[in-house]
């Protein structure tokens, strides 16, 4: 069985820690078995490894999340990178064509699809493996996992089985009800309805045949070229609602969507991450602080206080799901990102009336990692080394760097740096377009870069 993990979202509901580049699944606020902080995507990937599903998994994501995934999963995941966000049907279709035309997966192979961020017990993934048998034995077009509800919730969609007393391991699906009222949800639960957790499976040939019916390419490279023109539509609307035969596997274990601050803080092992103080007379407080300045909470109750370079949130826990409504219009650049080589944090950004911009970053490059050999068209940079030692190449000339060194890079200059030890840099950019896209990458690995420099010396 193949597995497609879906990693998307713009991160509005867990603002200010989440942003367009760092959605909720990348926030390191959960604890692993060694009491070290981990993210949802790291937790799920480990669970997939435990049931031997990781090796056959591909992860569909957007361009803005690629470096974050490489950083957190140590380049283990096989990525399907969407050129732009087009909702779940195009994302699953693109991944299906990758399995079919790049990995040569057979049309009879069962493919399971699941979000990258469910908060579940390990045995949930044993249930995911059961989907393969359900698809084959039932001859259904789709097999879903439905969670047995623990209370009538208006937050989730419901799967209503045709007969909850069915003797089979799986149940035939009668219909779906999307986020009903709590009273309606209670009635549905009495009828044996299950929470829809967004996990389902199908034979690869089923989705490939749908693409053929729509006149869309079934070759990965060809669909990639047409991707931006695909309609923004969910897999539920485009496929699930039109399927003639669907079965569901009930799951009676723990399952939770950690999509809002009030649900996420319920699963955090500690009430405080980062600098700050919570007074003894403050109750039910969670403080998550990514800034270098302390935050104090005094005599307050039932709050989540979250601070990052993107902003500061102080919210009643029950009200916290409404944050998406308030920050929906924010269109600021992400102020913190993890990259495959380390991380960066924006310290200051100023735009002057004449069109000149100044951006100051603090950059961390992990020992042994390097920035690509690159140049910029629209900005100059000044780097001040504040920690660690490394090797720096400017216009094909190699030098060593240490704390206190100041490196000047003009627009058009080719440059790269490698960290021999953990390296930190204060970078000041000046120019007319201070955007991440103003990068022309010449070589990615340090081996390629040094080979290039040595070849020029020999010549």
C-alpha positions as CSV (number, residue, x, y, z in Angstrom):
1,X,0.0,0.0,0.0
2,X,1.1,3.5,-0.9
3,X,0.5,6.5,1.4
4,X,-0.1,10.2,0.4
5,X,0.4,12.7,3.2
6,X,-1.2,16.1,2.6
7,X,0.6,19.1,4.1
8,X,-1.0,22.4,3.3
9,X,-2.7,25.3,5.0
10,X,-1.6,28.9,5.6
11,X,-1.5,28.7,9.3
12,X,-4.0,31.4,10.3
13,X,-5.6,29.5,13.2
14,X,-2.4,29.3,15.2
15,X,-1.2,32.8,14.5
16,X,1.3,34.2,15.4
17,X,3.5,31.1,15.6
18,X,2.2,29.8,12.3
19,X,2.4,31.6,9.0
20,X,2.4,30.9,5.3
21,X,5.7,29.0,5.5
22,X,5.3,27.5,8.9
23,X,1.8,26.0,9.3
24,X,0.5,24.3,12.4
25,X,2.1,20.9,11.6
26,X,5.6,22.4,12.0
27,X,5.2,24.0,15.4
28,X,7.5,22.3,18.0
29,X,5.2,22.3,21.0
30,X,4.5,18.6,21.6
31,X,6.9,16.2,23.5
32,X,8.3,12.9,22.2
33,X,9.2,9.9,24.4
34,X,12.4,11.6,25.4
35,X,10.6,14.8,26.6
36,X,12.1,16.7,23.7
37,X,9.9,19.1,21.7
38,X,8.6,17.9,18.4
39,X,6.2,19.0,15.7
40,X,3.0,17.3,14.5
41,X,4.7,16.3,11.2
42,X,7.6,14.8,13.1
43,X,5.3,12.9,15.4
44,X,3.2,11.5,12.5
45,X,6.3,10.5,10.5
46,X,7.6,8.6,13.4
47,X,4.3,6.8,13.8
48,X,4.4,5.9,10.1
49,X,7.9,4.5,10.6
50,X,6.6,2.4,13.5
51,X,4.1,0.6,11.3
52,X,6.4,0.5,8.2
53,X,4.4,2.9,6.1
54,X,7.0,5.7,5.8
55,X,9.1,4.0,3.1
56,X,6.1,3.9,0.8
57,X,4.8,7.4,1.6
58,X,4.9,10.6,-0.5
59,X,4.2,14.0,0.9
60,X,2.3,16.6,-1.1
61,X,3.0,20.1,-0.1
62,X,3.5,23.7,-1.4
63,X,6.7,25.4,-2.4
64,X,6.8,27.5,0.7
65,X,6.9,24.4,3.0
66,X,9.6,22.4,1.2
67,X,12.6,23.6,3.3
68,X,10.7,23.3,6.5
69,X,9.8,19.6,5.7
70,X,13.4,18.8,4.7
71,X,14.6,20.4,7.9
72,X,12.2,18.6,10.3
73,X,12.2,15.2,8.5
74,X,16.0,15.1,7.7
75,X,15.3,14.8,4.0
76,X,13.5,11.4,4.5
77,X,10.2,12.3,2.8
78,X,9.6,11.9,-1.0
79,X,8.0,15.3,-1.8
80,X,5.4,16.2,-4.4
81,X,5.7,20.0,-4.7
82,X,2.6,21.9,-5.9
83,X,3.5,24.9,-8.0
84,X,0.6,26.8,-6.3
85,X,-2.2,25.9,-3.9
86,X,-5.2,24.4,-5.7
87,X,-7.0,22.5,-2.8
88,X,-7.1,18.7,-2.2
89,X,-8.3,17.2,-5.4
90,X,-5.5,18.7,-7.6
91,X,-3.0,17.8,-4.8
92,X,-4.1,14.2,-4.6
93,X,-4.3,14.0,-8.4
94,X,-0.8,15.2,-8.8
95,X,0.5,12.7,-6.2
96,X,-1.4,9.9,-8.0
97,X,0.2,10.7,-11.3
98,X,3.6,10.7,-9.6
99,X,3.0,7.3,-8.2
100,X,1.7,6.0,-11.5
101,X,4.2,7.6,-14.0
102,X,7.3,8.2,-11.9
103,X,7.3,5.3,-9.4
104,X,5.6,2.9,-11.9
105,X,2.9,1.9,-9.3
106,X,0.3,-0.5,-10.6
107,X,-3.3,0.6,-11.1
108,X,-4.5,-2.1,-8.6
109,X,-2.3,-0.8,-5.8
110,X,-4.2,0.7,-2.9
111,X,-3.4,4.2,-1.9
112,X,-4.2,5.7,1.5
113,X,-4.5,9.5,1.9
114,X,-4.3,11.3,5.2
115,X,-3.5,14.7,6.6
116,X,0.0,15.2,8.0
117,X,-1.2,16.5,11.4
118,X,-3.7,14.1,13.2
119,X,-3.1,13.7,16.9
120,X,-3.7,10.0,17.4
121,X,-2.4,6.9,19.2
122,X,0.0,4.7,17.4
123,X,-2.7,2.1,16.8
124,X,-4.6,4.5,14.5
125,X,-2.0,3.7,11.9
126,X,-2.6,0.0,12.2
127,X,-6.2,1.0,11.2
128,X,-4.8,2.9,8.2
129,X,-3.2,-0.3,7.1
130,X,-6.5,-2.1,7.4
131,X,-7.9,0.2,4.6
132,X,-6.1,-1.9,2.0
133,X,-8.1,-5.0,2.9
134,X,-11.3,-3.0,3.1
135,X,-10.8,-1.7,-0.4
136,X,-10.1,-5.1,-1.9
137,X,-12.7,-7.1,0.0
138,X,-15.6,-4.6,-0.4
139,X,-14.9,-3.7,-4.0
140,X,-15.8,-0.2,-3.0
141,X,-14.4,2.8,-4.8
142,X,-13.4,4.4,-1.5
143,X,-12.7,3.2,2.0
144,X,-12.7,5.7,4.9
145,X,-11.8,5.8,8.5
146,X,-14.5,7.1,10.8
147,X,-13.8,7.9,14.5
148,X,-16.4,6.9,17.1
149,X,-17.5,10.2,18.6
150,X,-16.9,10.9,22.3
151,X,-19.3,13.8,22.4
152,X,-21.7,15.7,20.0
153,X,-19.4,18.2,18.3
154,X,-20.3,20.9,15.7
155,X,-16.7,21.2,14.6
156,X,-16.5,17.9,12.6
157,X,-18.1,16.3,9.6
158,X,-20.0,13.0,10.2
159,X,-20.1,9.8,8.2
160,X,-23.5,8.1,8.5
161,X,-23.4,4.3,7.8
162,X,-26.2,2.5,6.1
163,X,-26.3,-0.1,8.9
164,X,-24.3,0.3,12.0
165,X,-25.1,-3.3,13.0
166,X,-23.3,-4.7,9.8
167,X,-21.3,-7.8,10.7
168,X,-18.4,-6.8,8.4
169,X,-15.2,-5.2,9.5
170,X,-16.3,-2.2,7.4
171,X,-19.7,-0.5,7.0
172,X,-21.4,0.8,3.9
173,X,-21.7,4.6,3.9
174,X,-25.2,6.1,3.5
175,X,-24.4,9.8,3.5
176,X,-22.2,12.6,4.9
177,X,-23.3,15.5,7.1
178,X,-20.9,18.5,7.3
179,X,-20.6,20.2,10.7
180,X,-24.1,19.9,12.1
181,X,-25.5,21.7,15.2
182,X,-24.7,19.9,18.5
183,X,-28.4,18.8,18.7
184,X,-28.2,17.3,15.2
185,X,-24.9,15.8,16.0
186,X,-26.3,14.0,19.1
187,X,-29.1,12.5,16.9
188,X,-26.5,11.4,14.3
189,X,-24.4,9.7,17.0
190,X,-27.5,7.8,18.1
191,X,-27.8,6.6,14.5
192,X,-24.2,5.3,14.6
193,X,-22.6,8.2,12.8
194,X,-18.8,8.6,12.9
195,X,-16.5,11.6,12.8
196,X,-14.9,12.1,9.4
197,X,-11.2,12.4,10.1
198,X,-10.2,12.9,6.5
199,X,-8.5,9.6,6.0
200,X,-9.5,7.4,3.0
201,X,-8.1,4.9,0.5
202,X,-8.7,3.8,-3.1
203,X,-7.1,1.8,-5.9
204,X,-4.7,4.0,-7.9
205,X,-6.6,3.2,-11.1
206,X,-9.8,4.8,-9.7
207,X,-8.2,8.3,-9.5
208,X,-6.3,7.8,-12.8
209,X,-9.5,6.9,-14.6
210,X,-11.2,10.1,-13.2
211,X,-8.3,12.2,-14.6
212,X,-8.7,10.4,-18.0
213,X,-12.5,11.1,-18.0
214,X,-11.8,14.8,-17.4
215,X,-9.2,14.9,-20.2
216,X,-6.4,15.6,-17.8
217,X,-2.9,14.2,-18.2
218,X,-2.0,11.1,-16.2
219,X,1.7,11.7,-16.7
220,X,3.2,13.6,-13.7
221,X,5.3,16.1,-15.8
222,X,2.3,17.0,-18.0
223,X,-0.1,17.5,-15.1
224,X,2.5,19.6,-13.4
225,X,2.6,22.0,-16.4
226,X,-1.2,22.4,-16.3
227,X,-1.5,22.6,-12.5
228,X,-2.1,26.3,-12.2
229,X,-5.1,26.0,-14.5
230,X,-6.8,23.3,-12.5
231,X,-9.9,24.3,-10.6
232,X,-9.6,24.9,-6.8
233,X,-11.8,22.1,-5.5
234,X,-11.7,19.6,-2.7
235,X,-11.4,15.9,-3.2
236,X,-14.6,15.5,-1.1
237,X,-16.6,17.6,-3.6
238,X,-15.0,16.3,-6.8
239,X,-14.7,12.6,-6.0
240,X,-16.2,11.5,-2.7
241,X,-19.7,13.0,-3.2
242,X,-19.8,11.4,-6.7
243,X,-18.6,7.9,-5.7
244,X,-21.3,5.2,-5.9
245,X,-19.9,2.8,-3.3
246,X,-18.1,3.9,-0.2
247,X,-17.3,1.9,3.0
248,X,-16.0,3.1,6.3
249,X,-13.8,1.4,9.0
250,X,-14.8,2.5,12.5
251,X,-11.9,3.5,14.8
252,X,-12.6,3.7,18.6
253,X,-9.4,5.1,19.8
254,X,-8.2,8.6,20.6
255,X,-8.2,11.2,17.7
256,X,-8.0,14.9,17.9
257,X,-7.7,17.8,15.5
258,X,-5.1,20.2,17.0
259,X,-6.1,23.1,14.7
260,X,-6.8,25.8,17.3
261,X,-5.0,27.1,20.3
262,X,-7.5,25.7,22.8
263,X,-7.2,22.2,21.4
264,X,-3.4,22.3,20.9
265,X,-2.7,23.6,24.5
266,X,-4.7,20.6,25.9
267,X,-2.1,18.3,24.5
268,X,1.0,20.3,25.4
269,X,3.1,18.6,28.2
270,X,4.2,22.0,29.6
271,X,2.4,25.2,30.2
272,X,5.4,27.4,29.2
273,X,7.8,27.4,26.3
274,X,10.3,30.2,26.1
275,X,11.2,33.2,28.3
276,X,8.7,34.4,30.8
277,X,6.9,34.0,34.2
278,X,3.4,32.8,35.0
279,X,2.4,33.9,38.5
280,X,1.2,31.3,41.0
281,X,-2.3,32.9,41.1
282,X,-2.7,32.5,37.3
283,X,-4.7,29.4,36.3
284,X,-5.0,27.4,33.1
285,X,-2.4,29.6,31.3
286,X,-0.3,28.5,28.4
287,X,2.6,30.8,27.4
288,X,4.6,30.1,24.2
289,X,7.2,32.7,23.6
290,X,9.7,32.7,20.7
291,X,11.1,36.1,21.3
292,X,14.2,36.9,23.3
293,X,12.3,39.2,25.7
294,X,10.5,37.8,28.7
295,X,6.7,37.8,28.9
296,X,4.9,37.9,32.3
297,X,1.4,36.7,33.0
298,X,0.0,38.0,36.3
299,X,-3.3,37.1,38.0
300,X,-5.0,35.9,34.8
301,X,-6.9,32.8,33.9
302,X,-7.8,30.6,30.9
303,X,-5.5,32.4,28.5
304,X,-3.1,31.5,25.7
305,X,-0.3,33.9,25.3
306,X,1.8,33.4,22.1
307,X,4.5,35.7,20.8
308,X,6.8,35.4,17.8
309,X,8.4,37.7,15.3
310,X,5.1,37.7,13.4
311,X,3.1,39.2,16.3
312,X,1.7,38.7,19.8
313,X,-1.6,37.0,20.7
314,X,-3.4,37.2,24.1
315,X,-6.6,35.3,23.9
316,X,-9.2,33.6,26.1
317,X,-8.8,29.9,25.2
318,X,-12.4,29.4,24.3
319,X,-12.3,32.4,22.0
320,X,-9.0,31.5,20.3
321,X,-10.6,29.7,17.3
322,X,-11.8,33.1,16.1
323,X,-8.3,34.3,15.5
324,X,-8.5,33.3,11.9
325,X,-11.3,35.9,11.3
326,X,-9.2,38.7,12.8
327,X,-5.8,38.0,11.1
328,X,-7.3,36.8,7.8
329,X,-6.4,40.1,6.1
330,X,-2.8,40.1,7.4
331,X,-0.5,39.8,4.4
332,X,2.9,40.3,5.9
333,X,5.9,38.3,4.9
334,X,6.8,35.5,7.3
335,X,9.2,36.8,10.0
336,X,10.6,33.4,10.9
337,X,11.3,30.4,8.7
338,X,13.2,27.1,9.1
339,X,15.3,26.1,6.1
340,X,17.1,22.9,5.1
341,X,20.4,24.6,6.2
342,X,19.1,26.2,9.5
343,X,16.7,29.1,10.2
344,X,16.3,32.9,9.9
345,X,14.4,35.5,11.9
346,X,13.6,39.0,10.6
347,X,14.7,41.6,13.2
348,X,13.6,44.7,11.4
349,X,12.0,45.8,8.1
350,X,11.7,49.4,6.8
351,X,10.4,50.8,3.5
352,X,11.3,54.4,2.7
353,X,9.2,56.7,0.5
354,X,11.7,56.7,-2.3
355,X,11.2,52.9,-2.7
356,X,14.4,51.9,-0.9
357,X,14.0,49.0,1.6
358,X,16.1,47.8,4.5
359,X,15.7,44.4,6.0
360,X,17.7,43.0,8.9
361,X,17.8,39.2,9.6
362,X,19.5,37.0,12.1
363,X,20.5,33.8,10.3
364,X,21.5,30.5,11.8
365,X,23.4,27.9,9.7
366,X,23.8,24.4,11.3
367,X,27.2,22.9,11.5
368,X,28.1,21.1,8.3
369,X,25.3,22.8,6.3
370,X,25.7,25.5,3.7
371,X,23.8,28.2,1.8
372,X,23.7,27.7,-2.0
373,X,26.1,29.5,-4.3
374,X,23.8,32.3,-5.4
375,X,23.5,35.9,-6.4
376,X,20.8,38.7,-6.1
377,X,19.6,41.1,-8.8
378,X,17.9,43.7,-6.6
379,X,19.8,44.0,-3.3
380,X,23.1,44.4,-1.6
381,X,23.9,42.6,1.6
382,X,26.3,43.1,4.6
383,X,26.9,40.1,6.8
384,X,28.4,40.3,10.3
385,X,29.5,37.0,11.7
386,X,28.4,36.8,15.4
387,X,28.9,33.2,16.2
388,X,30.9,30.2,14.9
389,X,33.4,29.6,12.2
390,X,33.0,28.7,8.5
391,X,34.1,29.0,4.9
392,X,32.9,31.9,2.7
393,X,33.1,32.1,-1.1
394,X,32.7,35.4,-2.9
395,X,33.0,35.6,-6.7
396,X,34.9,32.3,-6.8
397,X,37.4,33.2,-4.0
398,X,37.5,31.1,-0.8
399,X,38.2,32.5,2.7
400,X,37.6,31.5,6.3
401,X,35.3,33.5,8.6
402,X,35.0,34.0,12.4
403,X,33.0,36.2,14.8
404,X,33.5,39.9,14.1
405,X,34.2,39.5,10.4
406,X,32.1,41.8,8.1
407,X,31.3,40.6,4.6
408,X,30.1,42.9,1.9
409,X,28.1,41.5,-1.0
410,X,26.9,43.7,-3.9
411,X,24.0,42.8,-6.2
412,X,25.3,40.4,-8.8
413,X,28.1,39.0,-6.6
414,X,28.2,35.2,-6.4
415,X,28.4,34.1,-2.8
416,X,28.0,31.1,-0.5
417,X,28.9,30.1,3.1
418,X,29.4,26.8,4.9
419,X,29.2,26.4,8.7
420,X,32.1,24.4,10.2
421,X,30.5,25.0,13.6
422,X,27.0,26.3,14.3
423,X,27.1,29.7,12.6
424,X,25.1,32.9,13.2
425,X,25.0,36.0,11.0
426,X,23.4,39.4,11.2
427,X,22.4,40.2,7.6
428,X,21.4,43.7,6.5
429,X,19.8,43.8,3.0
430,X,19.3,47.1,1.1
431,X,17.6,47.4,-2.2
432,X,14.4,47.9,-4.1
433,X,12.8,44.4,-3.9
434,X,13.7,42.6,-0.7
435,X,11.9,39.3,-1.4
436,X,12.9,35.7,-1.0
437,X,12.4,35.1,-4.7
438,X,15.4,37.4,-5.6
439,X,17.8,34.5,-5.5
440,X,19.6,33.0,-8.5
441,X,21.0,29.6,-7.3
442,X,24.1,28.4,-9.2
443,X,25.1,25.4,-7.2
444,X,23.4,23.8,-4.1
445,X,25.9,21.5,-2.4
446,X,29.3,22.5,-1.0
447,X,30.9,19.8,-3.1
448,X,29.6,21.3,-6.3
449,X,30.6,24.8,-5.2
450,X,34.2,23.9,-4.3
451,X,34.6,21.7,-7.4
452,X,33.5,24.8,-9.5
453,X,36.0,27.0,-7.7
454,X,38.9,24.5,-8.1
455,X,38.1,24.0,-11.8
456,X,38.5,27.8,-12.3
457,X,41.9,27.8,-10.6
458,X,43.1,24.9,-12.7
459,X,42.0,26.8,-15.8
